[in-house]
Amino acid sequence: MRNATLRQLRVFESAARHLSLTRAAEELHLTPPAVSIQVKQLEGHAGAALFERAGRRLKLTPEGEEVLLHARGILGHIRGAEEAIAELDSLARGRLDVAVINAGDHFFPWIVAAFRRDHPGIRVRLTVQNRDELLARLAAHEIDLAVMSHPPTEPGHEATAFAPHPHVIAAAPDHPLAGKRRVALARIAAEPLLTREPGSATRLAMDQAFAEAGLVPRIEMEIASNETIKQAAAAGLGVGFLSAHALRQEVALGSLVIVDVEGFPVMRQWYVVRRRDRRLPRIAQAFERFVLEHGEALIGRDAVKPARARSAR
């Protein structure tokens, strides 16, 4: 492996993260044949196949798993050296790499904007993805911090809660359950349910809520987008299990209502997550402190209310 190049390691890490040469090519702005060539060259240096086919997808071989572990460490050290050099400047010109799960994209830009008012010269790269994808980016040292509502249980992460995160059931205003009081969760389980895909934090919260009640929900659609779930619920295709933070505009406009369900909202916490083996740049350290001190106030405590509360006004 002594002749392997950083380019080959970066291409391999991307392909291993996506388990797709095509998606790696899109991310790195290369062609799929160019990605394939870089991977094959690295396999030549390793003297072993790093991928094998599993249907239409790629799967890492045991040798590939080992190379990936070391490749991420090498790339992390290289990026750390780049950031250490950048830190010779002041906090005024740093770069902040942060990410948030999809359910937080309605409030997180406001937190970033408030932080930038104190540091107007910084550059920000903001990523919005599901929980599993954010954990992969943390492991690859591609982001400094991630904000999510279901903290990782794997060792090597440090997660600190900073704000409550309510989850609710949303429905169209003319849905039969809209405006009813204290709807049993068993009644919701019998409804066509619109939910996020497995791997998302919202789906984890939903699965836990029904499992704790001993119920199996009737999942109508799995949708990898909060916006699409909201539109589907508004169109009457079912009821949606969603973060209350993602529903404020729709509830205010009257396109969706919050169903008053017994035991709801399902309360989780928002966490800021970092890798313990990663030395954060100064600007990321400052942002982490800012989120912990001001995040809850910036998100706001007043979650949306069930439909009956709106109609009582």
C-alpha positions in Angstrom: 0.0 0.0 0.0 3.0 2.3 0.2 2.4 3.5 -3.4 -1.3 4.3 -2.8 -2.2 8.0 -3.5 -4.5 10.3 -1.5 -6.6 10.6 -4.6 -7.1 6.8 -4.7 -8.0 6.8 -1.0 -10.5 9.6 -1.4 -12.2 7.9 -4.3 -12.3 4.6 -2.5 -13.7 6.1 0.7 -16.5 7.8 -1.2 -17.3 4.6 -3.1 -17.3 2.6 0.2 -19.5 5.1 1.9 -22.1 5.1 -0.9 -21.5 1.4 -2.0 -21.8 2.8 -5.5 -19.2 3.9 -8.1 -21.8 6.1 -9.8 -22.7 8.0 -6.6 -19.0 8.4 -5.8 -18.5 9.8 -9.3 -21.3 12.3 -8.8 -19.9 13.4 -5.4 -16.3 13.8 -6.7 -17.3 15.3 -10.1 -15.7 12.4 -11.9 -16.9 9.8 -14.4 -17.8 6.3 -13.3 -14.9 4.8 -15.4 -12.5 7.2 -13.7 -13.7 6.1 -10.3 -13.4 2.4 -11.3 -9.8 3.0 -12.5 -8.8 4.6 -9.2 -10.4 1.7 -7.2 -8.7 -0.9 -9.3 -5.3 0.8 -8.9 -5.8 0.8 -5.1 -6.7 -2.9 -5.2 -3.5 -3.5 -7.1 -1.5 -1.8 -4.3 -3.4 -3.8 -1.7 -3.1 -7.0 -3.6 -6.7 -7.9 -2.8 -10.2 -7.1 -4.0 -11.8 -4.4 -1.9 -15.4 -4.7 -3.3 -17.6 -7.6 -4.3 -21.0 -7.5 -6.0 -24.1 -8.1 -4.0 -26.9 -8.0 -6.6 -26.9 -4.5 -8.1 -24.9 -3.0 -5.2 -21.3 -3.2 -4.1 -20.3 -4.8 -0.8 -16.9 -4.4 1.0 -14.7 -7.4 1.3 -13.0 -8.0 4.6 -9.9 -6.5 3.1 -12.0 -3.6 1.9 -13.3 -3.0 5.5 -9.7 -2.9 6.8 -8.5 -0.6 4.1 -11.5 1.7 4.7 -10.7 2.0 8.4 -7.2 3.1 7.7 -8.1 5.3 4.8 -10.5 7.3 6.9 -7.8 7.8 9.5 -5.3 9.0 7.0 -7.8 11.4 5.3 -8.8 12.7 8.7 -5.2 13.4 9.6 -4.6 15.2 6.3 -7.7 17.3 6.8 -6.6 18.0 10.4 -3.3 19.3 9.1 -5.1 21.5 6.7 -7.4 22.9 9.4 -4.4 23.4 11.8 -2.8 25.6 9.2 -6.0 27.4 8.6 -6.3 28.1 12.3 -3.1 30.1 12.2 -5.5 32.8 11.0 -8.2 34.2 13.4 -11.7 32.9 14.1 -12.9 35.5 11.6 -11.8 33.5 8.6 -12.4 29.9 9.5 -14.5 27.3 7.7 -17.4 25.6 9.5 -18.5 22.2 8.3 -21.8 21.2 10.0 -24.7 19.0 9.3 -28.3 18.4 10.5 -30.9 15.6 10.0 -33.7 16.4 7.6 -36.2 17.2 10.4 -33.9 20.1 11.6 -33.6 21.9 8.3 -36.4 24.3 9.3 -34.6 25.8 12.2 -30.9 25.0 11.9 -30.1 27.6 9.2 -31.4 30.2 11.7 -28.9 29.0 14.3 -26.1 29.2 11.8 -27.2 32.7 10.7 -27.2 33.9 14.4 -23.7 32.5 14.8 -22.4 34.2 11.7 -23.6 37.5 13.0 -20.8 37.2 15.6 -18.4 35.8 13.0 -19.3 37.4 9.7 -16.1 36.4 7.9 -16.4 32.7 8.2 -17.4 30.2 5.4 -20.0 27.6 6.2 -20.7 24.3 4.5 -24.1 23.0 5.6 -25.3 19.5 4.9 -28.8 18.1 5.3 -29.1 14.3 5.3 -30.6 11.4 7.3 -29.0 10.1 10.5 -27.1 7.2 9.0 -25.6 9.4 6.3 -24.5 12.0 8.9 -22.8 9.4 11.1 -20.9 8.2 8.0 -19.7 11.7 7.3 -18.6 12.1 10.9 -16.7 8.9 10.7 -15.0 10.0 7.5 -14.1 13.4 9.2 -16.0 15.2 6.4 -18.0 17.3 8.9 -17.1 18.8 12.3 -20.4 18.5 14.0 -23.8 17.0 13.4 -27.2 17.9 14.9 -29.6 15.0 15.3 -32.4 13.7 17.7 -31.3 10.1 18.1 -27.7 10.1 19.4 -25.3 7.3 18.3 -24.7 4.4 20.6 -21.5 3.3 19.0 -18.3 4.2 21.0 -16.3 7.1 19.7 -19.1 9.7 19.7 -19.9 12.5 22.1 -23.5 13.7 22.1 -24.8 16.6 24.2 -28.5 17.5 24.4 -29.4 21.2 23.9 -33.2 21.4 23.2 -36.4 19.3 23.3 -37.7 17.8 20.1 -41.4 17.0 19.9 -42.9 14.6 17.3 -46.6 14.7 16.4 -49.2 13.2 14.1 -50.3 15.5 11.2 -53.3 15.2 9.0 -55.4 17.1 6.5 -57.9 19.5 8.1 -60.8 17.5 6.8 -59.5 14.2 8.1 -62.0 12.3 10.4 -59.6 12.5 13.3 -58.9 16.3 13.0 -60.3 18.1 16.0 -61.1 15.0 18.0 -59.7 14.8 21.6 -57.3 12.3 23.0 -57.3 9.9 20.1 -55.9 6.5 21.1 -52.6 5.5 19.6 -54.2 2.2 18.5 -56.5 4.3 16.3 -53.5 5.9 14.7 -51.9 2.6 14.2 -54.9 1.5 12.1 -54.7 4.6 9.8 -52.6 4.7 6.6 -49.3 6.0 8.0 -46.9 8.2 6.1 -43.4 7.8 7.5 -39.7 8.5 6.8 -37.4 5.8 5.5 -35.5 3.4 7.8 -32.3 5.0 9.0 -33.8 8.4 9.6 -34.1 9.8 13.2 -37.8 10.5 12.7 -38.4 6.8 11.8 -36.5 5.7 14.8 -38.6 7.9 17.1 -41.8 6.5 15.4 -40.7 2.9 15.7 -39.9 3.3 19.3 -43.3 5.0 20.1 -45.3 2.2 18.6 -43.1 -0.5 19.9 -43.4 0.8 23.5 -47.2 0.7 23.1 -47.1 -2.8 21.7 -48.6 -1.7 18.4 -47.6 -2.4 14.8 -48.5 0.6 12.6 -50.1 0.3 9.2 -47.3 1.9 7.1 -48.8 3.2 3.8 -45.7 4.9 2.4 -42.1 5.3 3.3 -40.9 8.6 2.0 -37.4 10.1 2.2 -38.6 13.7 2.5 -40.5 15.6 5.1 -41.8 17.9 2.5 -43.3 15.1 0.5 -44.8 13.5 3.6 -46.5 16.8 4.4 -47.9 17.2 0.9 -49.1 13.5 0.9 -50.9 14.1 4.3 -52.5 17.3 3.0 -53.7 15.4 0.0 -55.4 12.9 2.2 -53.2 9.9 1.5 -52.8 9.2 5.2 -51.5 10.7 8.5 -47.9 11.6 9.0 -45.5 11.1 11.9 -43.3 14.2 11.8 -41.2 16.5 13.8 -43.3 19.4 15.2 -40.6 21.8 14.1 -41.2 20.8 10.5 -44.9 21.7 10.6 -45.2 25.3 11.9 -45.8 26.9 8.5 -48.4 24.3 7.4 -50.3 24.5 10.6 -50.2 28.3 10.5 -51.5 28.3 6.9 -54.2 25.7 7.7 -53.0 23.1 5.2 -52.3 20.6 8.0 -53.5 20.1 11.6 -52.0 18.3 14.5 -54.1 15.3 15.8 -54.5 15.2 19.5 -53.2 11.8 20.3 -52.9 10.3 23.8 -49.3 10.3 25.0 -48.2 12.8 22.3 -46.2 14.7 21.5 -43.4 12.1 21.5 -40.6 13.9 23.1 -37.0 13.4 22.2 -34.0 15.7 22.4 -31.8 17.5 19.9 -28.2 16.7 20.3 -25.0 18.1 18.9 -22.7 15.2 18.1 -18.9 15.1 17.5 -16.2 12.4 17.2 -14.1 11.9 20.3 -11.1 11.1 18.1 -11.3 14.4 16.2 -9.7 17.6 17.3 -12.3 20.3 16.3 -11.1 23.5 14.6 -11.5 26.6 16.8 -14.5 27.8 14.8 -16.3 24.5 15.3 -15.5 24.6 19.0 -17.0 28.1 19.2 -20.1 26.9 17.2 -20.6 23.9 19.5 -20.6 26.3 22.6 -23.0 28.6 20.8 -25.5 25.8 20.0 -25.4 24.5 23.6 -25.9 28.0 25.1 -28.4 29.5 22.6 -29.8 26.6 20.5 -33.0 26.0 22.6 -33.9 29.7 22.6 -33.4 30.0 18.9 -35.5 27.0 18.1 -38.3 28.3 20.4 -40.3 26.5 23.0 -43.8 27.0 21.5 -44.4 23.9 19.4 -47.5 23.7 17.2 -50.7 22.7 19.0 -53.4 20.0 18.2 -56.3 21.0 16.0 -58.7 21.4 18.9 -56.5 24.1 20.5 -56.7 26.1 17.2 -60.4 25.8 16.9 -60.9 27.0 20.5 -59.5 30.4 19.7 
